[in-house]
Amino acid sequence: MSEESLRIMRTRPNHYVIEIPEEDHTMGNLLASTLQGLRGVKLAYYDLVHPLERKIRVYVTLDEGYDIKEVLKEALNRIKELNEQFRSQLLEALKAKGMELEE
């Protein structure tokens, strides 16, 4: 990651903007769609700041009583679990075809 780091800004009660440098549509879509499936999240979407700038902003509206940092941690843990499941299934499928990747 560059000198810039993730920033969480509260724009008004229960409304947040998470600014993530050095990311694009891949992370924006994955994070926003994961957030949408979490309890306490009313709304989550993202935009790319500018096509020539690798920075996304994820907009999140929470129900009363939810903490943005806890919700974000839960979303990132779910993404990590999905990645691990995908990797495991891919390795099994490759092995079944007689191909193996070095770990």
C-alpha positions as CSV (number, residue, x, y, z in Angstrom):
1,M,0.0,0.0,0.0
2,S,1.2,3.5,-0.7
3,E,1.8,6.3,1.8
4,E,-2.0,6.9,1.7
5,S,-4.1,4.5,3.7
6,L,-7.7,3.6,4.2
7,R,-9.8,6.5,5.6
8,I,-13.2,6.2,7.2
9,M,-15.2,9.5,7.2
10,R,-18.5,10.0,8.9
11,T,-20.6,12.4,6.7
12,R,-23.6,12.5,9.0
13,P,-25.1,10.2,11.7
14,N,-24.9,6.5,10.5
15,H,-23.5,7.6,7.0
16,Y,-19.9,6.9,6.2
17,V,-17.5,7.1,3.3
18,I,-14.6,4.6,3.2
19,E,-11.8,5.8,0.9
20,I,-9.4,3.2,-0.3
21,P,-6.3,4.1,-2.3
22,E,-4.7,1.8,-4.9
23,E,-8.0,-0.1,-5.6
24,D,-10.5,-0.2,-8.4
25,H,-13.8,-1.8,-9.4
26,T,-12.7,-5.3,-8.4
27,M,-12.4,-4.4,-4.7
28,G,-15.2,-1.8,-4.8
29,N,-17.8,-4.2,-6.1
30,L,-16.7,-7.1,-3.9
31,L,-16.7,-4.9,-0.7
32,A,-19.9,-3.1,-1.5
33,S,-21.8,-6.3,-2.4
34,T,-20.5,-8.0,0.8
35,L,-21.5,-5.1,2.9
36,Q,-25.0,-5.2,1.4
37,G,-25.5,-8.7,2.9
38,L,-24.6,-7.8,6.4
39,R,-27.0,-7.1,9.3
40,G,-27.2,-3.5,10.1
41,V,-26.3,-2.2,6.7
42,K,-29.1,-0.2,5.0
43,L,-27.1,0.8,1.9
44,A,-23.7,0.2,0.5
45,Y,-22.3,1.2,-2.9
46,Y,-19.0,2.5,-4.3
47,D,-17.6,4.7,-7.0
48,L,-14.3,5.1,-8.6
49,V,-13.0,8.6,-7.8
50,H,-11.6,9.1,-11.3
51,P,-10.9,6.7,-14.2
52,L,-7.2,7.7,-14.1
53,E,-6.9,7.6,-10.3
54,R,-6.7,4.3,-8.5
55,K,-8.9,5.2,-5.6
56,I,-12.4,4.0,-4.6
57,R,-15.0,5.4,-2.2
58,V,-17.4,3.0,-0.5
59,Y,-20.6,4.7,0.8
60,V,-22.3,2.9,3.7
61,T,-25.4,3.7,5.6
62,L,-25.9,1.8,8.9
63,D,-28.9,1.1,11.1
64,E,-28.8,2.8,14.5
65,G,-26.4,1.1,17.0
66,Y,-24.0,-0.4,14.5
67,D,-20.3,0.4,14.4
68,I,-18.7,1.0,11.0
69,K,-15.4,-0.5,12.0
70,E,-17.0,-3.7,13.3
71,V,-19.2,-4.0,10.1
72,L,-16.2,-3.4,7.9
73,K,-14.2,-6.1,9.8
74,E,-17.1,-8.6,9.4
75,A,-17.2,-7.8,5.6
76,L,-13.5,-8.3,5.3
77,N,-13.7,-11.6,7.2
78,R,-16.4,-12.8,4.9
79,I,-14.4,-11.9,1.8
80,K,-11.4,-13.8,3.3
81,E,-13.6,-16.9,3.9
82,L,-15.0,-16.7,0.3
83,N,-11.4,-16.5,-1.0
84,E,-10.3,-19.5,1.0
85,Q,-13.3,-21.6,-0.1
86,F,-12.7,-20.7,-3.8
87,R,-9.0,-21.6,-3.5
88,S,-9.8,-24.9,-1.9
89,Q,-12.4,-25.8,-4.5
90,L,-10.0,-24.7,-7.3
91,L,-7.2,-26.9,-6.0
92,E,-9.6,-29.9,-5.6
93,A,-10.8,-29.4,-9.2
94,L,-7.3,-29.2,-10.6
95,K,-6.3,-32.3,-8.6
96,A,-9.2,-34.2,-10.1
97,K,-8.0,-33.3,-13.6
98,G,-4.5,-34.4,-12.8
99,M,-3.1,-30.9,-12.4
100,E,-1.7,-29.6,-9.2
101,L,-0.4,-26.2,-8.2
102,E,2.6,-25.8,-5.9
103,E,1.5,-24.1,-2.7
